Amino acid sequence: MPGGKIVFYTGILATAKTEAGIAAIMWHEVAHALADHGAQRMSANRAKLGLDYLVGKSVENKTEDKQKKILMAYSIGNQVSGVLPFSKKHETEADRIGLELMTIAGYEPKEAAELWWRMQAASEGKTPPEILSTHPSSLRRIRNIEAHIPVADSLAAIIQKN
């Protein structure tokens, strides 16, 4: 959030269940800030606005019906192939960095995967297909987190030694 604040809705506390679950959420949000994802989204949006302008100019001599079809196809293609994958990349990066940070802070990294199992159960049937989502699926997140736990554990061990 502006001013460097990290926030999340209290409604997620029931799913977080434990201090480690809250830590997983908090460190994920801190990771977004550390990775400067907000500024990256703003830069990408500026580039998108420029491309939007160029596409708009390229169809201005077409019939209204043709313009609508081209702009609709462009909009859908841009979302599915540009905006959404960019957002999922940020979420995956924040999951990885957040896992490392929570582990360094002394929390059990397996709890991050457990949080996502609970998140999956809480959102069953309420999420769009992954290709149309701003976030990776819960199962993908769980697999990625579980695969990264050894790295987070090693990093925490190195830091604790020093």
C-alpha positions, 0 to 999 in steps of 0.5 A: 500500500502507499506509504509502505504499509502491508495490509490484508483483510481480517476475513482471511484470518479464519483461513490462516488459522495459525500464526504461521498462516498469518506469517505466510500471508504477511511475508507474501505481501512484504515480498510484493513490496520488496520486489517493487511489483506495484511500480512494475505494474504501473510501467507495464500499464504505461506500455499497454496504454501506448499499445492500446493507442497504436491499435486504436489508430490502426483501426480508425479507418475500418467500419464500426463493426470491424473496429469492435471485432478487432478491438475485442480480439485485441483486448482478450488477447492482451489480457490472456497473453500479457496482463494475466501472465504478468500478474501470475509471475508476480504472485509466484515470485511473491510466494517464493520470496515470502516463503524465504522470508517467513522461514528466515523469521523462524516459521515452518515453511511447510505451513505456507503450503498448508495455508494454500490447502486451506485457501483451496478448500475455502475457494472451491468452485469460486475461482475462474480457470487459471488462464483467466485468473490474476493468480496461479491456481492453489494447486500450482502454488502448493506445488511451487511452494513445496518445491522451494521449501528446501531452498528456503530451509537452506537459506534460513540455515545459512543466515542463522549460522551467521 
